[in-house]
Amino acid sequence: MRIKAGILTLFTLLITLSSLGQTTVVFGTIKDSVGEPVPLAIVRFADSKISAQADFDGNYRIESYYATDSITVDMTGFARFAQKIEIGVEQEVNIILREPSAGSTLDEFQVTADKKVKEEDPAWAIWRQVIKYKDVNNREKLDAYEYETYNKVEFDLNNMSENFTESRMFKHFNFIFDHVDSTENKPYLPIFLTESISQYYYRKDPKSEKEYVEATRISGVKNNSVSQFMGDMYQNVNIYENNVSVFGKSFISPLSGMAKVYYDLYLRDSVWMDSSYCYKITFIPKRRQEPTFVGDMWVNDTTFAIKKITASLAKDANINFVDSLSVEQTYNQVQNEVWMLTKDKLFVDFSLTENSMGFYGRRMASYRNFIINEPKEKSFYLGGQNIFVADDVNDKSNEFWKEHRHDSLNQNEQFVFYMMDTLENIPQVQSYIDIITMIVGGYKVWGKVEIGPLNTLYSYNPVEGHRVRIGGRTSNAFSTRLELSGYGAFGFTDKEWKYGGGFRYMVSKKPRQVLSFKYKHDVEQLGQGQNALSDDNVLRTLFARNPITKLSFVDEFKLSYDHEWFPGFNSRIILNHRTLSPLGTLDYYKFGEAGQRIDIPQITTAEVTYFTRFAYDEKFVSGEFDRISLGTKYPILEAQYSYGIPDVLNSGYEYHKVVMGYNHWFPVGIFGWIRYKFQAGKIWGTLPYPLLAIHEGNETYYYDETSFNTMNFFEFISDEYVRAHVTHHLDGFFLNKIPLMRKLKWREVVSAKAVWGRLDPKHFEVMELQPNMFTLRHPFAEASIGIENIFKVLRVDFIWRLNYLDHPDIVKYGIRAKFDVQF
């Protein structure tokens, strides 16, 4: 019976929770005991301020998102009436009021406090009501809504020294320092400003978001790719979520159901704000250096919706380059019982080091013209793309902005646009931009040509000896549709010239379609990860832990066509012809029927590949040809199929390859965040080992997240496999609790990787494995524990190999490091 009662209680609780966020409607008539209507009686939801009045015929109707589980009726001359109702449905309740019993009185009673119970601040009683109605007050309860949003973002240079403002660098344009503002703690100079106007649409079921960026005005920048980040969808924060993301870090909201673990709350005041009577509640963290906020919130006394909230990052929060951050959000009731964000302000103080020159970042957003629960036709929400940028987004006139911006620009903001237009025409400014571009991108722009990349000018390996390389590509001044590239390299030991070249042609930018061709006559390290240092990167030379001798000479022609169906979903077709020859300690051979060794000078293959990748809601910052992914909070799916075509330009193998991948990350509140990845692959056919799955090893001291850092190159080879990789970034969860470690702001990270595979012996018929090449008898695994955020730029891991410890020339454990900059 107890089990059944527990199940019934749980079922009732689930029904109650599911009804929150839905309107409760109660209607009927109110009569007295002889059947006469009772006019103007007050009906209310019990224990709330939500009420309705019956008409002169005794008819009433009361409805609300904030219903309780019963209604009451109070009317002079009648006994109080109360009745249970169902929450979240429409129901009819006809009421009979009766006269009070003669001589009825209330018995006297006393209330005494239990001294053993610690007195609770009344703020917590209000907070519990906020949590109870959180789903009701969250705008995502609505079936649909839309609004117009205006965003303004400004960056200001602050904490400038006298040596900086008087340096020779600025002697041609020191007029800009006439506009330094000293009204805040650090004098600042506005240097960048952007504003945008967009229309945002939301539908609940099935969930869909669409935003149309109609206009952007960006000082010094005209880039439609950047415009997508100026709207509301990318920047908006919903305070009703349990965890709030700040620069990729997860912070506990004071509206989280777990807030009592992390915050102390105090009721400070009760005030009128606009037409709302509100309770003012202060929230402060219980402990130092936890991912929390400090601030105030104003709670409506009837709906328990947030009217306004101001919050700042708690002091000593473990987040890099941010001295302070504050946010202010204001909500209004745009329709009865519908609260929407109408003002949103964000202020951030950035600096690389304490007391160094830094930046203020400011964002102001306002919202108006709300339309509630009037969804568009279904076709409007179709398609995977959710942010659309108008073709003329950067071409709106000053008259347009005067008419449509929600707030006028102040004098400093007007100066920013004037200053950037002026600076664009000063040659010295362009020179500084070129220098920064060369440092960040690795290419030196020289008119219609770019020389680079700089990190490949010199490298060394025992096969080639000292290697020098020079290369380049055409710049945007040559064409924004066609890019030509090429390079040449020479090894002073092998006395061989290497070279390559190709082109990229932008068939279309909406949608993105790219046709590219590459030719390479060069050495290559097979079996390294996607994020590994390139073969001719100077860092590869500096951080090598073994001599780089297992190389192949590659002649390759590759033609590919890339089509993006919508941002985050693309497909690619690749035609590839490769000839591989062994170099250094690598050998290609097999054994004949008599057991004699037969050397194989080279292998040739022709292959067609279809690759597709789906990353919902992925965002990019794009140049004319290249772009940088800013990631997505949703899983990333990848699939690839390859077919080896025999007898095409001497290709000698027919095969099929399939590879499937799944990649995702998610926050785990105060415990940081987790990234995990799975991949599986299978090969059909009989192939030499260079064409099989060579599991990614790493023979450098540079930590590579995509490779096995204790596995040697070519150590394990399979024709079918499954691999998994999981990393947990704890963001200082333990170290922040150690007083001596707090100031360092180091962060813990743990990782584990494993791969299991098989190799059919039939492949040995076409090529034998060399010594120290193996098949996987059981899963290979390695683990690591490390510290990241050392000096804000370095991650160091201690890694150890968990099995296959009897293999020759391996490392069982070791230290690996990588440069890693994050907030």
Salt bridges, closest charged atoms under 4 A:
GLU63 OE2 - ARG61 NE 3.19
ASP69 OD2 - LYS84 NZ 3.06
ASP74 OD1 - ARG80 NE 3.13
GLU90 OE2 - ARG61 NH1 3.83
GLU120 OE1 - ARG128 NH2 2.73
GLU120 OE2 - LYS260 NZ 2.73
GLU146 OE1 - LYS376 NZ 3.84
GLU148 OE2 - ARG368 NE 3.14
GLU148 OE2 - HIS406 NE2 2.78
GLU154 OE2 - ARG362 NE 3.88
ASP156 OD2 - ARG362 NE 2.56
GLU184 OE2 - ARG362 NH1 3.01
GLU195 OE2 - ARG217 NH1 3.63
GLU195 OE2 - ARG405 NH2 2.61
ASP232 OD1 - ARG363 NH2 3.62
ASP264 OD1 - LYS286 NZ 2.83
ASP274 OD2 - LYS307 NZ 2.75
GLU290 OE2 - ARG287 NE 3.02
ASP301 OD2 - LYS49 NZ 2.49
ASP316 OD2 - ARG288 NH2 2.48
ASP323 OD2 - LYS186 NZ 3.43
GLU328 OE2 - LYS308 NZ 3.88
ASP344 OD2 - ARG363 NH1 2.93
ASP349 OD2 - LYS186 NZ 2.81
ASP391 OD1 - LYS510 NZ 3.13
ASP392 OD1 - LYS396 NZ 3.20
ASP407 OD2 - LYS343 NZ 3.31
GLU413 OE2 - LYS152 NZ 3.26
GLU450 OE1 - ARG473 NE 2.78
GLU464 OE2 - ARG467 NH1 2.79
GLU464 OE2 - LYS498 NZ 2.94
GLU483 OE1 - ARG504 NE 2.94
ASP494 OD2 - LYS498 NZ 2.66
ASP522 OD1 - ARG467 NH1 2.96
GLU524 OE1 - LYS520 NZ 2.62
GLU524 OE2 - ARG578 NH2 3.45
ASP535 OD1 - ARG540 NH1 3.31
ASP536 OD2 - ARG467 NH2 3.43
ASP536 OD2 - ARG469 NH1 2.86
ASP555 OD1 - HIS521 ND1 2.65
GLU556 OE2 - ARG578 NH1 3.10
ASP562 OD2 - ARG572 NE 2.87
GLU564 OE2 - ARG627 NH2 2.70
ASP587 OD2 - ARG597 NH2 3.35
ASP599 OD1 - ARG597 NE 2.81
ASP617 OD1 - LYS619 NZ 2.62
GLU618 OE1 - ARG613 NH1 2.77
GLU624 OE1 - LYS509 NZ 2.26
ASP626 OD2 - ARG473 NH1 3.84
ASP626 OD1 - ARG504 NH1 2.83
GLU638 OE2 - ARG613 NE 3.58
GLU696 OE1 - ARG723 NH1 2.76
GLU699 OE2 - LYS550 NZ 3.43
GLU705 OE2 - ARG795 NH1 3.57
GLU705 OE2 - LYS818 NZ 3.40
GLU715 OE2 - ARG801 NH2 2.39
GLU715 OE2 - HIS807 ND1 2.92
ASP719 OD2 - HIS763 NE2 2.79
GLU720 OE1 - LYS682 NZ 2.62
GLU720 OE2 - ARG758 NH2 2.12
ASP731 OD1 - LYS249 NZ 3.13
GLU788 OE2 - HIS729 ND1 2.77
ASP797 OD1 - ARG795 NE 2.63
